[in-house]
Amino acid sequence: MASPRFNRYFGAVNTGSFRISAMIMGQAEDGELQVLGSGHRASNGIKRGYVTDMAAATYAIRDAVERAEKNAGTSVQSVWVGCAGAGLASQVSKVEIDIGGRRIEEEDIEHLLIAARDTIQPDGRMVLHAQPAHYTLDGAHGVANPKGLHAERLGVDIHVMLADGAPVRNLTEAVQNAHLDVEAIVAAPLAAGYACLTEEERELGVAMVEIGGEVTNVAVYAGGMLLGLKALPFGSGDITDAIASAFGIRRFQAERLKCVSGSAIASPTDHREMIPVNGPGDDQAGPVARGADDKNRIARAELVSIVTQHLSGLTDEIGRALKAMGFSGMRGGQVVMTGGGAELAGLAEFAQGALGMPVRIGRPPSLTGLPEAHATPGFATLAGLCLYAADDPIDIRAIGANSAPISRLGGTLGIGKLWRALRENF
Protein backbone atom coordinates (compact mmCIF):
# COMPACT_ATOMS: atom_id res chain seq x y z
CA MET A 1 0.00 0.00 0.00
CA ALA A 2 1.41 3.37 -1.03
CA SER A 3 2.29 5.86 1.69
CA PRO A 4 -0.07 8.84 1.90
CA ARG A 5 1.08 12.13 0.44
CA PHE A 6 1.16 14.98 2.91
CA ASN A 7 0.39 18.51 1.82
CA ARG A 8 0.73 20.09 5.27
CA TYR A 9 3.05 19.52 8.21
CA PHE A 10 2.64 20.66 11.80
CA GLY A 11 5.37 20.88 14.41
CA ALA A 12 4.55 21.18 18.11
CA VAL A 13 6.64 21.72 21.23
CA ASN A 14 5.32 21.37 24.77
CA THR A 15 7.59 22.98 27.35
CA GLY A 16 6.82 21.30 30.64
CA SER A 17 8.73 21.52 33.90
CA PHE A 18 9.37 17.75 33.91
CA ARG A 19 9.93 17.08 30.21
CA ILE A 20 10.12 18.97 26.94
CA SER A 21 8.45 17.09 24.11
CA ALA A 22 8.04 17.61 20.38
CA MET A 23 5.83 16.10 17.69
CA ILE A 24 5.59 16.35 13.91
CA MET A 25 2.24 15.58 12.28
CA GLY A 26 1.38 15.37 8.60
CA GLN A 27 -1.98 16.03 6.96
CA ALA A 28 -2.72 13.97 3.86
CA GLU A 29 -4.56 15.29 0.83
CA ASP A 30 -7.76 13.63 2.06
CA GLY A 31 -7.46 15.45 5.40
CA GLU A 32 -6.28 12.44 7.41
CA LEU A 33 -3.77 13.25 10.15
CA GLN A 34 -0.77 11.06 10.91
CA VAL A 35 1.94 11.38 13.54
CA LEU A 36 5.26 11.18 11.69
CA GLY A 37 7.59 11.43 14.65
CA SER A 38 7.84 12.49 18.27
CA GLY A 39 10.53 12.85 20.87
CA HIS A 40 11.15 14.10 24.37
CA ARG A 41 13.90 14.76 26.89
CA ALA A 42 14.25 15.92 30.47
CA SER A 43 13.30 19.54 30.94
CA ASN A 44 15.97 22.12 31.67
CA GLY A 45 15.61 25.86 32.13
CA ILE A 46 11.84 25.69 32.81
CA LYS A 47 10.37 26.15 36.28
CA ARG A 48 6.62 26.08 36.98
CA GLY A 49 5.92 26.99 33.37
CA TYR A 50 8.40 29.88 33.24
CA VAL A 51 11.76 30.08 31.45
CA THR A 52 14.39 30.44 34.16
CA ASP A 53 17.54 29.67 32.13
CA MET A 54 17.43 30.80 28.49
CA ALA A 55 20.45 28.80 27.29
CA ALA A 56 19.34 25.56 28.99
CA ALA A 57 15.75 25.90 27.77
CA THR A 58 16.89 26.60 24.21
CA TYR A 59 19.16 23.54 24.17
CA ALA A 60 16.42 21.28 25.56
CA ILE A 61 13.89 22.52 22.99
CA ARG A 62 16.33 22.01 20.11
CA ASP A 63 17.21 18.53 21.38
CA ALA A 64 13.56 17.44 21.67
CA VAL A 65 12.75 18.75 18.17
CA GLU A 66 15.78 17.03 16.65
CA ARG A 67 14.67 13.73 18.20
CA ALA A 68 11.21 14.16 16.67
CA GLU A 69 12.72 15.11 13.31
CA LYS A 70 14.95 12.03 13.35
CA ASN A 71 11.95 9.77 14.02
CA ALA A 72 9.86 11.55 11.39
CA GLY A 73 12.53 11.57 8.70
CA THR A 74 11.71 15.22 8.01
CA SER A 75 12.43 18.60 9.52
CA VAL A 76 10.25 21.54 10.54
CA GLN A 77 10.99 25.24 10.43
CA SER A 78 8.14 26.45 12.63
CA VAL A 79 6.26 25.08 15.63
CA TRP A 80 3.17 25.63 17.78
CA VAL A 81 4.25 26.00 21.39
CA GLY A 82 2.33 25.01 24.52
CA CYS A 83 2.40 27.32 27.52
CA ALA A 84 1.28 26.15 30.97
CA GLY A 85 2.50 29.10 33.04
CA ALA A 86 2.70 32.85 32.33
CA GLY A 87 -0.30 33.64 34.54
CA LEU A 88 -2.89 32.27 32.12
CA ALA A 89 -6.42 33.66 32.53
CA SER A 90 -9.62 33.06 30.58
CA GLN A 91 -12.38 35.56 29.77
CA VAL A 92 -15.63 35.40 27.82
CA SER A 93 -16.84 38.47 25.95
CA LYS A 94 -20.47 38.69 24.76
CA VAL A 95 -21.42 41.06 21.92
CA GLU A 96 -24.69 41.70 20.06
CA ILE A 97 -25.64 43.78 17.02
CA ASP A 98 -29.03 44.73 15.56
CA ILE A 99 -30.18 42.83 12.49
CA GLY A 100 -33.75 44.14 12.32
CA GLY A 101 -35.42 40.84 11.53
CA ARG A 102 -33.79 40.43 8.12
CA ARG A 103 -31.74 37.55 6.77
CA ILE A 104 -28.20 37.28 8.16
CA GLU A 105 -25.45 37.64 5.55
CA GLU A 106 -21.70 37.04 5.68
CA GLU A 107 -21.15 40.79 6.04
CA ASP A 108 -23.24 40.78 9.23
CA ILE A 109 -21.08 38.05 10.73
CA GLU A 110 -17.90 39.96 9.88
CA HIS A 111 -19.36 43.16 11.37
CA LEU A 112 -20.24 41.28 14.55
CA LEU A 113 -16.73 39.85 14.89
CA ILE A 114 -15.19 43.28 14.35
CA ALA A 115 -17.43 44.66 17.09
CA ALA A 116 -16.37 41.79 19.35
CA ARG A 117 -12.70 42.46 18.63
CA ASP A 118 -13.10 46.03 19.86
CA THR A 119 -14.45 44.83 23.23
CA ILE A 120 -11.27 42.95 24.19
CA GLN A 121 -9.72 44.57 27.26
CA PRO A 122 -6.38 42.90 28.03
CA ASP A 123 -5.52 45.43 30.79
CA GLY A 124 -1.87 45.45 29.84
CA ARG A 125 -1.61 41.69 29.38
CA MET A 126 -0.94 39.70 26.21
CA VAL A 127 -3.86 38.16 24.30
CA LEU A 128 -2.99 34.60 23.23
CA HIS A 129 -6.37 33.74 21.72
CA ALA A 130 -9.58 35.59 20.87
CA GLN A 131 -11.89 33.11 19.18
CA PRO A 132 -15.63 32.99 18.46
CA ALA A 133 -17.19 30.08 20.35
CA HIS A 134 -20.84 30.19 19.28
CA TYR A 135 -23.54 32.60 18.16
CA THR A 136 -26.87 33.70 19.59
CA LEU A 137 -30.06 34.69 17.81
CA ASP A 138 -32.35 36.94 19.87
CA GLY A 139 -30.73 35.53 23.01
CA ALA A 140 -31.03 31.86 21.98
CA HIS A 141 -27.65 30.19 22.54
CA GLY A 142 -25.82 27.43 20.73
CA VAL A 143 -26.18 28.60 17.13
CA ALA A 144 -23.29 27.26 15.08
CA ASN A 145 -24.37 28.62 11.69
CA PRO A 146 -26.25 31.94 11.71
CA LYS A 147 -25.92 32.65 7.98
CA GLY A 148 -29.25 32.58 6.21
CA LEU A 149 -31.33 32.79 9.39
CA HIS A 150 -33.51 35.74 10.43
CA ALA A 151 -33.16 37.56 13.75
CA GLU A 152 -33.70 40.88 15.44
CA ARG A 153 -30.31 40.66 17.15
CA LEU A 154 -27.23 38.58 16.35
CA GLY A 155 -24.72 37.87 19.12
CA VAL A 156 -21.50 35.99 19.63
CA ASP A 157 -19.56 34.69 22.62
CA ILE A 158 -15.81 35.26 22.28
CA HIS A 159 -13.29 33.28 24.28
CA VAL A 160 -10.22 35.35 25.19
CA MET A 161 -7.08 33.82 26.70
CA LEU A 162 -4.71 36.24 28.44
CA ALA A 163 -1.13 35.79 29.66
CA ASP A 164 1.64 37.87 31.18
CA GLY A 165 3.71 39.34 28.36
CA ALA A 166 7.25 38.88 29.68
CA PRO A 167 7.08 35.09 30.29
CA VAL A 168 5.53 34.57 26.85
CA ARG A 169 8.28 36.62 25.23
CA ASN A 170 10.91 34.59 27.10
CA LEU A 171 9.34 31.35 25.86
CA THR A 172 9.14 32.70 22.32
CA GLU A 173 12.80 33.74 22.42
CA ALA A 174 13.89 30.33 23.72
CA VAL A 175 12.19 28.64 20.76
CA GLN A 176 13.53 31.14 18.25
CA ASN A 177 17.04 30.70 19.64
CA ALA A 178 16.61 27.02 18.77
CA HIS A 179 16.36 28.14 15.10
CA LEU A 180 12.59 27.67 14.93
CA ASP A 181 9.83 30.10 14.01
CA VAL A 182 6.88 30.31 16.40
CA GLU A 183 3.51 29.85 14.71
CA ALA A 184 1.67 30.60 17.95
CA ILE A 185 1.90 30.28 21.71
CA VAL A 186 -1.07 28.13 22.72
CA ALA A 187 -2.43 27.88 26.27
CA ALA A 188 -1.82 24.31 27.44
CA PRO A 189 -5.38 23.82 28.81
CA LEU A 190 -6.79 24.75 25.40
CA ALA A 191 -4.49 22.29 23.61
CA ALA A 192 -5.18 19.51 26.13
CA GLY A 193 -8.91 20.05 25.60
CA TYR A 194 -8.49 19.32 21.90
CA ALA A 195 -6.93 15.97 22.76
CA CYS A 196 -8.94 14.82 25.78
CA LEU A 197 -12.46 16.23 25.56
CA THR A 198 -15.29 15.30 23.23
CA GLU A 199 -17.38 17.96 21.54
CA GLU A 200 -20.37 16.82 23.59
CA GLU A 201 -18.46 17.17 26.86
CA ARG A 202 -17.37 20.69 26.00
CA GLU A 203 -20.97 21.57 25.14
CA LEU A 204 -22.66 20.04 28.19
CA GLY A 205 -20.01 21.13 30.69
CA VAL A 206 -16.85 19.43 31.90
CA ALA A 207 -13.88 20.24 34.11
CA MET A 208 -10.39 19.36 32.92
CA VAL A 209 -7.52 19.09 35.38
CA GLU A 210 -4.06 18.99 33.82
CA ILE A 211 -1.50 17.84 36.41
CA GLY A 212 1.97 18.79 35.25
CA GLY A 213 5.31 18.45 36.97
CA GLU A 214 5.06 21.75 38.83
CA VAL A 215 1.76 23.35 37.73
CA THR A 216 -1.81 22.05 37.79
CA ASN A 217 -4.25 23.85 35.48
CA VAL A 218 -7.94 23.57 36.35
CA ALA A 219 -10.22 24.50 33.44
CA VAL A 220 -14.00 24.52 33.08
CA TYR A 221 -15.70 24.10 29.71
CA ALA A 222 -19.37 24.70 28.88
CA GLY A 223 -21.32 25.80 25.85
CA GLY A 224 -18.48 24.61 23.65
CA MET A 225 -15.80 26.89 25.09
CA LEU A 226 -13.38 27.32 27.96
CA LEU A 227 -15.16 29.49 30.54
CA GLY A 228 -12.75 29.57 33.47
CA LEU A 229 -9.17 28.73 34.31
CA LYS A 230 -7.17 28.51 37.52
CA ALA A 231 -3.45 27.65 37.74
CA LEU A 232 -2.28 25.96 40.93
CA PRO A 233 1.47 26.13 41.78
CA PHE A 234 1.57 22.42 42.64
CA GLY A 235 2.25 19.36 40.52
CA SER A 236 3.35 15.75 40.53
CA GLY A 237 6.95 16.85 41.07
CA ASP A 238 6.00 18.07 44.53
CA ILE A 239 4.94 14.52 45.43
CA THR A 240 8.31 13.27 44.19
CA ASP A 241 10.09 15.83 46.35
CA ALA A 242 8.04 14.79 49.39
CA ILE A 243 9.04 11.14 48.87
CA ALA A 244 12.70 12.07 48.48
CA SER A 245 12.58 14.19 51.64
CA ALA A 246 10.69 11.65 53.74
CA PHE A 247 13.10 8.79 52.95
CA GLY A 248 16.29 10.82 52.50
CA ILE A 249 16.90 9.50 48.99
CA ARG A 250 17.80 11.03 45.64
CA ARG A 251 15.11 12.58 43.53
CA PHE A 252 15.41 10.17 40.61
CA GLN A 253 14.95 7.28 43.05
CA ALA A 254 11.84 8.94 44.48
CA GLU A 255 10.45 9.47 40.96
CA ARG A 256 10.97 5.79 40.13
CA LEU A 257 9.31 4.70 43.39
CA LYS A 258 6.33 6.93 42.68
CA CYS A 259 5.88 5.74 39.10
CA VAL A 260 6.58 2.03 39.63
CA SER A 261 5.18 1.34 43.09
CA GLY A 262 3.21 4.44 44.06
CA SER A 263 -0.58 4.48 44.17
CA ALA A 264 -3.39 6.81 45.17
CA ILE A 265 -5.30 3.88 46.68
CA ALA A 266 -4.09 1.95 49.72
CA SER A 267 -4.24 -1.85 49.78
CA PRO A 268 -4.52 -4.13 52.86
CA THR A 269 -1.30 -5.88 51.77
CA ASP A 270 0.78 -2.69 51.43
CA HIS A 271 2.34 -3.01 54.90
CA ARG A 272 3.65 -6.51 54.06
CA GLU A 273 5.09 -5.58 50.66
CA MET A 274 8.70 -4.36 50.76
CA ILE A 275 9.90 -2.45 47.70
CA PRO A 276 13.56 -1.78 46.80
CA VAL A 277 14.71 1.82 46.80
CA ASN A 278 17.46 1.13 44.25
CA GLY A 279 16.46 0.25 40.73
CA PRO A 280 18.36 -2.16 38.45
CA GLY A 281 20.59 0.59 37.10
CA ASP A 282 21.05 2.53 40.34
CA ASP A 283 24.25 2.77 42.32
CA GLN A 284 23.82 0.09 44.97
CA ALA A 285 26.15 2.07 47.26
CA GLY A 286 23.79 5.01 47.23
CA PRO A 287 21.96 6.40 50.27
CA VAL A 288 20.05 3.99 52.46
CA ALA A 289 16.47 5.11 52.80
CA ARG A 290 15.31 6.30 56.18
CA GLY A 291 13.48 3.41 57.87
CA ALA A 292 14.62 0.87 55.25
CA ASP A 293 15.57 -2.72 56.05
CA ASP A 294 19.03 -4.24 55.57
CA LYS A 295 18.34 -4.63 51.83
CA ASN A 296 17.42 -0.95 51.47
CA ARG A 297 13.72 -1.73 51.04
CA ILE A 298 10.78 0.24 52.37
CA ALA A 299 7.22 -0.77 53.13
CA ARG A 300 4.90 0.13 50.27
CA ALA A 301 2.39 1.37 52.85
CA GLU A 302 4.75 4.19 53.82
CA LEU A 303 5.15 5.25 50.19
CA VAL A 304 1.39 5.19 49.54
CA SER A 305 0.79 7.20 52.72
CA ILE A 306 3.04 10.02 51.50
CA VAL A 307 1.43 9.99 48.04
CA THR A 308 -2.14 10.11 49.36
CA GLN A 309 -1.31 12.78 51.93
CA HIS A 310 -0.07 15.17 49.23
CA LEU A 311 -2.84 14.19 46.81
CA SER A 312 -5.37 15.18 49.46
CA GLY A 313 -3.89 18.65 49.54
CA LEU A 314 -3.97 18.89 45.74
CA THR A 315 -7.57 17.68 45.40
CA ASP A 316 -8.63 20.14 48.12
CA GLU A 317 -7.15 22.96 46.03
CA ILE A 318 -8.77 21.59 42.87
CA GLY A 319 -12.13 21.41 44.62
CA ARG A 320 -11.85 25.02 45.79
CA ALA A 321 -10.90 26.15 42.27
CA LEU A 322 -13.88 24.33 40.76
CA LYS A 323 -16.24 25.81 43.35
CA ALA A 324 -14.94 29.32 42.65
CA MET A 325 -15.70 28.77 38.94
CA GLY A 326 -19.23 27.52 39.70
CA PHE A 327 -18.48 23.88 38.90
CA SER A 328 -19.73 22.15 42.04
CA GLY A 329 -22.86 20.71 43.61
CA MET A 330 -25.75 20.46 41.18
CA ARG A 331 -23.74 22.46 38.65
CA GLY A 332 -20.81 20.02 38.76
CA GLY A 333 -20.29 17.11 36.43
CA GLN A 334 -17.62 15.08 34.67
CA VAL A 335 -14.01 15.76 35.61
CA VAL A 336 -11.24 14.73 33.21
CA MET A 337 -7.71 14.45 34.60
CA THR A 338 -4.73 14.50 32.29
CA GLY A 339 -1.05 15.45 32.27
CA GLY A 340 1.89 13.40 33.52
CA GLY A 341 0.55 13.42 37.08
CA ALA A 342 -2.62 11.66 35.90
CA GLU A 343 -0.60 8.51 35.18
CA LEU A 344 -0.42 7.68 38.90
CA ALA A 345 -2.17 4.39 39.63
CA GLY A 346 -5.59 4.77 41.23
CA LEU A 347 -5.79 8.54 40.71
CA ALA A 348 -9.26 8.56 39.12
CA GLU A 349 -10.75 6.56 41.99
CA PHE A 350 -9.06 8.74 44.62
CA ALA A 351 -10.12 12.01 42.96
CA GLN A 352 -13.68 10.81 42.47
CA GLY A 353 -14.01 10.19 46.20
CA ALA A 354 -12.31 13.48 47.11
CA LEU A 355 -14.25 15.68 44.68
CA GLY A 356 -17.59 13.88 44.81
CA MET A 357 -17.83 13.91 41.00
CA PRO A 358 -17.24 11.32 38.28
CA VAL A 359 -13.60 11.34 37.18
CA ARG A 360 -11.90 9.77 34.17
CA ILE A 361 -8.34 9.92 32.86
CA GLY A 362 -7.85 11.88 29.64
CA ARG A 363 -5.47 10.50 27.01
CA PRO A 364 -4.61 11.53 23.44
CA PRO A 365 -7.00 10.22 20.77
CA SER A 366 -6.04 7.22 18.65
CA LEU A 367 -3.87 8.91 16.05
CA THR A 368 -2.21 7.01 13.22
CA GLY A 369 1.50 6.71 13.92
CA LEU A 370 1.30 7.76 17.58
CA PRO A 371 3.81 5.63 19.54
CA GLU A 372 2.36 3.63 22.40
CA ALA A 373 4.76 5.33 24.81
CA HIS A 374 3.28 8.71 23.85
CA ALA A 375 -0.38 7.62 23.95
CA THR A 376 -0.46 8.54 27.63
CA PRO A 377 -1.91 11.45 29.65
CA GLY A 378 1.56 13.00 29.90
CA PHE A 379 1.59 13.64 26.14
CA ALA A 380 -2.03 14.76 25.74
CA THR A 381 -1.13 18.45 25.50
CA LEU A 382 1.52 17.72 22.86
CA ALA A 383 -0.95 15.80 20.68
CA GLY A 384 -3.54 18.52 21.29
CA LEU A 385 -1.13 21.16 19.99
CA CYS A 386 -0.94 19.34 16.66
CA LEU A 387 -4.73 18.96 16.54
CA TYR A 388 -5.12 22.65 17.36
CA ALA A 389 -2.66 23.55 14.60
CA ALA A 390 -4.58 21.43 12.08
CA ASP A 391 -7.87 23.07 13.09
CA ASP A 392 -6.22 26.53 13.11
CA PRO A 393 -9.23 28.40 14.57
CA ILE A 394 -10.01 31.95 13.49
CA ASP A 395 -8.69 34.75 15.67
CA ILE A 396 -10.98 37.79 15.56
CA ARG A 397 -8.04 40.15 16.01
CA ALA A 398 -7.08 39.39 12.42
CA ILE A 399 -10.21 40.84 10.84
CA GLY A 400 -11.49 44.31 10.06
CA ALA A 401 -11.44 46.58 7.07
CA ASN A 402 -8.78 48.82 8.60
CA SER A 403 -6.55 46.15 10.09
CA ALA A 404 -3.60 44.37 8.57
CA PRO A 405 -3.17 40.62 9.01
CA ILE A 406 -2.17 39.94 12.60
CA SER A 407 1.10 38.25 13.44
CA ARG A 408 0.73 35.17 15.60
CA LEU A 409 4.35 35.28 16.73
CA GLY A 410 5.45 34.00 13.36
CA GLY A 411 2.29 33.04 11.46
CA THR A 412 -0.35 35.15 9.73
CA LEU A 413 -4.11 35.06 9.61
CA GLY A 414 -5.69 37.58 7.26
CA ILE A 415 -9.11 38.59 6.03
CA GLY A 416 -8.80 36.19 3.11
CA LYS A 417 -8.70 33.24 5.48
CA LEU A 418 -11.74 34.58 7.32
CA TRP A 419 -13.75 34.80 4.09
CA ARG A 420 -12.67 31.30 3.06
CA ALA A 421 -13.64 29.96 6.46
CA LEU A 422 -17.00 31.71 6.37
CA ARG A 423 -17.76 30.29 2.93
CA GLU A 424 -16.69 26.78 3.96
CA ASN A 425 -18.65 26.76 7.21
CA PHE A 426 -21.62 28.93 6.34
N, C-alpha and C positions, 0 to 999 in steps of 0.2 A: 504494500500500500504506500502510495507516494506521500511524502511529508507535506503538511499544509504550508501554503505560502502566506507569509505574514506581511501585511501592509502597514502595520503600526507596531511600535515597541514602547513599552513603558518601564522605566526604572524607578525603583522605590528604595528609600533608606529610612529605617526606623532607628532613632537614636535613643536607646534606653539607657538607664543607669547600670543595668546588669550586663546587657549585651547590645552590640550594634549589629543590625542585620540588614541585608540588601536582597532585592529580588528583581528579576527581569522577566517581564511577561510580554508575549506576542499576541497580536490580534489578527486572526486569519481573515481572508477576504469575505468569508461568510459570517464574520462577527464572532466566531468562537475564540475564546481566550485560552491560552496555554502558558503555563509556567515553564520558562526555558532554563532558568537557573536561579539558585539562591545560595546565600552564604552568610555566615555570621562569625563574630569573634567577641572576645571579652571587651567590655566597654572601658574606655579610658578617656579622661578629660570631661566626663559628664557626671554631674551630681544633682540628684533630684530634678532632672529634666533641664538643668542649666549647664551651659558650657563653662567649665571652670579652668580648663587648660587647653588653649587653642591648638597648640602643636600636637598634643596627644590626641585630641578629638579628631583633628584633621587626618592624622595617620590611621586611626582606627576606622574612620569612614572610608578612606581610600582602600584599606586592606579588605574590609567587608565587601565593597563593590568589586574589587578585583577577583575575590573568590566567587562571587556570583557570575561575573563575566567569564571566568574560566569554565564554570559548570555549564553556562549557556552557550559557549562557543561564539559569543558576540559581545560587542562593547556598547556602552551607552554614553552619551554626552551630557544628558540632563536627567534629573531625578525629581520625584515628588518626595518630600521629606516630612516625616511625622514628628510632631511636637507634643510632648506630654506635660511640660512645665510652662514657664513664661507667664504665669498668672492667668491662665485661660478663663474666660467668662463668656456666658451665652446670653443673648438677648433676643426677644421677639418683637418685631415692629409691625404694627397693623395699620394699613392705609386703605382709604376708600376714595373713589371718585364718582361723580354723577354721570350716569349714562342716559337717563331720561326715558327709560322704557324701550329704547331702540335695540337693534341687533348689535352685538359686540363684535368689533372688527379687530384685526391685528394691531391697527394703530392705537386702539383703546388700551390694549394690553401693554404696548410699549409706553404709552403715556402714564399708565398706572405704575409701571416699574420705575420710570424716571421719578415720579412723585415719591415712591418708596425710597429710592436712593437718597433723595434730599432729606429724609427724616433720620438718617443714620447719625447718631451722636456718639462718637468714640471717646469723647472727653479726654483727649490727649493720648489715647491708646491706639494700637495698631489694629486694623480690621483685617482678619485673616479670611473670612468668608462673609458674604452677604447674598443669600440665595433665597429665591421664592420657594415657599414650601407648598402652599395650596391657596386657592382662590375662594372668595365668597361672593354670592349673589344675593343682594338684599338681606345680608346677615346670615344666609344659609352657608354652613361650612362644608369643606370637603370637596369642592369643585376642582377637578383636575383639568378640565378643558372648557374654558368659558367662551371660546370663539363660536359664534353662531347662535348663542343663546341671548335672550332678552332679559333686561334687568333695569331697575331704577338706579341701583348703585352697584358698582363692581369693586371688590376689595381683594387684598392679598395679604398674607402673613409672610413676613420676611424673617429668616433666621440669620442673625448676625453673631459671629464669633470674634471676640476681642482677645488681645494678648498684649503684654508689655513689650514695647518696641525694642529696647536694648537686648534682651535675651534672644529675641527672634533674629535680630541683626547679627548677633554672635553666632547663632546656629547657621544662618545663611553664609556667613563668612567662612566658617569651618568647612562647609560643603564646597564652596567655591575654591578654597585653598587646596582641596583635593582634586582640582581640575575638572569640576562638574558644574554645569549650570543648574540653577534651581527653578524648576517649573512652578512650584508652589510650596509653601509651608502649610501643612494640613494638621488641624487639631487631631490628636490621637483618638479621642473619644468618637469623633466623627468617622474616622477611618475604620475603627474597630466596629462601629455600628454597621458599616457596609458589609463586613465579613460575618458578623455574628447574629444579626437581627433580621427577621423576616419582615417583609413589607406590612404584613398584617399586625405583627407585634408593634412596629413603629406607629401604626395607625391607632390601635386600640389602647396603647399605653404600656410601657415597659421601662424598667430601670436596668441600666448596664453598669456594672462595676468592673473597672479594669485595674487589676492589682499588678503593678509593676514592681521593680526592684526597690525603689525608694519613694514612689508616688502612687497613690490610688485615686483614680478619677471616677467619680460617681456622677452618672448622667441619667437624665429622665427624658424619655421620648413620649410624645403623644401627638395625635393629629398628623402623623407623618414626619414630624420634625423634632429636633433636639430642643427641649424647652428650658432645661436647667442643667447646670454643671457645677460641681464642687470638687476641688482638688484637695486631697488629704496628704500631708507630708509624712506618710507612713507606707511602707511596702513590705514585700516578702523578705527583702534584705535585712530588715530590722529583726525579723524572727531568727534569721541566720546569726546575726550579731548577738542576740540573746542566748542562743545555744552555745556559741563560742565563749561567751562570758561566763555562763553558768558552769561549764565543764572545764574552763581554762585551756581550750584547744585552739588550733588555728582555724581561720575562717573557712578555708577550703574544705577542711574536715567537717566543720559544722554544716556547710552547704550540702555535702554528700550525705551526712546523716539525715538532714531534713528531707532531701529528695528521695533517698532510698528507703529509709525506715520511718520517717516522720508521718504523722497522720493527724487529722483534725478530730478523729473519733477514737476514744479509748476502748480497749478490748480487755476482757477479764484475764487474758493470758499475758498481758503486757509486762506485768511484774516478774514473770518467770522467764521471759525472753531476754537474753543478753546479746547485745549487738556490738560488733567491734568498732572502735573509733577509727582505727587505721584501715584504709582501703587497700586493695591489692597493690597499687602502685605507690602507696605512701611510704615515707621513711619510718621504718619500724622503731627507730630510736627517738622518735618525736616525743612530744609531751604526753605524759600519762594523764588521762582525764580525771578531773576531780571526782572522787567517789567510785572510780573504776575498780574492777577486780585485777588479779595478777596478770591477766591476759589483755589488759587495757580494753575491757568491755564494760558497757553501761547497761542498766536496765532500760528496756524500751519504754516502760511506764514513765520514767523520769523525762525522757525526750518528749513524749506525747504531752506530758503535763506542761512543759515550757511552751510548746507549740500552741496548745489550746488556750493557755493563759494570755498570750499575746494576740491570738485570734479574737478572743473575747473583747479586748480593747479595740481592735480594728472594726469588728462588727458593730460595736456600740457607736463608734464614730460614723460608720456607714448609715446606721439607723437614724442618727440625728440629722445627717445630711439629707436623707430621703424625706424625713418629716418636715424639714425646713423648706423642701421643694414641693410639699403637698402630696408626696407619694407614700401614704401610710393609711392605716385603718381601712375604711371602705374604699378609699381612693387608691389603695395600693394594688399590687398585682404581681406579675411575673418579674423576677429578678434574674438577669443573666450575668454570670461572673466569667471574666476572661483575663488575659494577661498571664505572665509567667507564674504569678502567685496562685492562679486558679488551678494549677496542675497538682497541688497538694492533695494527697489521698483523703477522701472523706469531706472535702471542703463544702460541697453542695449540701450535704446532709447537716453539717454543723451550722452553716449560714441559714438554712431554712428554719432550724429550730431557734436560732438567735434573732432572726428578723421577723419570724412569724409570717413569711410569705413563701410561695413556691420559688425554688432556685434551681437553675440548670447551668451547666458549664458551656460557655460559648467557644466554639472552635471555627477555624476557617472552613469555608465551603469546600466541597469536593471539586477541586480544580485539576484539570488535566496537567500532568507533569509535576504536581506538587509532591515533594519528597515526604515520605511518612514521618520523618523526624521533624518536619516543619508543619505538619498538619495538627498542630497542638495549640492550646490557648496562648502560649507565649509568642506565637507568630501570627496571631489573628490580626493585629494592627498592621503588620507588614503586608499581608495578603489584602487587607482592606484598602491600603494605599494604592495598590495596583488597580483594584476594582473602582476606586474613586477616580483614578486617572482615566480609566477607560470610559467611565460615565461622563467625566468632565462637566459637572453641572454649571449652569449659567451663573455668572456673578453680576448683580445688577449695577455694580459700580462701573461696568464696562459700557453701559448704554447711555444714550442721550445725544441729541442732535449737536450739542456744542462740546461734546467730550471726545477726546482721542481714545483709542484703545488703551485699556489699562494694563500696566505691567504686573504680572503675578510673580514678581521676583525672578523673572527669566522668561516667562511665557507671555502670550498675548491672547486677548479675548475681545474681539471687536464687534461692531454692530452687524457686520455680515454674518457672523456666527449666530447672533441672536435671531436674525431673520430666518436663517436656515433652520434653526431649532424650532422657531414658531411654526414654520411651514410643515416641518416633519411631525410635530406633536399636535398641531391644531388644524 
